[in-house]
Amino acid sequence: MLAETICSAVSAAGLGIAAVTAYRKRFLTAARVVAYSLVPVGLVMTGVVGWLARTAFDPLAWAGFGVLALSVVLFLLTRAVERRRDRGKGAIRGGDADPVAPAASAPSLGRGSARASRPAAPPATTGSGSGSGDDFSDIEAILKKHGI
């Protein structure tokens, strides 16, 4: 009963605002305000407001909303896991080429490396003639690879 009274009061206030708006010669806006203000009365007349009022205080309805929320969370979780699993399979199969070479992020070991499997890099020929050319040769190679 209280919800119906509140909806009727809101509709009456909206119709009053529409009358003032129409008096100011803003008929399109007034028609829009009338349309909005008739919605609460329509909801009361169809019984939706009573149903919502009964549902708001029903513990079984809130449990139902909880079950619906749980199902939505499960759908989202399974979708996220499925995407993650598919992304992992694509990398193993080699379906998509990586934009960066796999060894691009590996640190440079230089000439003093203890690894025998990797041959030593040839000395860089720069105009400076100092040993700092080796430090920048890796950077230059990366920049040239990316076209910079």
Residue pairs with C-beta under 8 A, 6 or more apart in sequence:
3 44
3 49
3 50
3 52
3 53
4 44
4 49
4 50
7 40
7 41
7 43
7 44
7 49
8 40
8 41
8 44
10 37
10 40
11 37
11 38
11 39
11 40
11 41
12 37
13 37
14 33
14 34
14 36
14 37
14 38
15 34
15 37
17 33
17 37
18 30
18 31
18 33
18 34
18 37
19 30
21 29
21 30
21 33
22 30
40 49
43 49
44 50
55 61
90 96
101 145
104 142
108 138
109 115
109 118
110 121
110 134
111 120
111 121
111 134
113 120
121 134
121 137
123 133
123 134
124 133
124 134
124 136
124 137
125 133
126 133
126 136
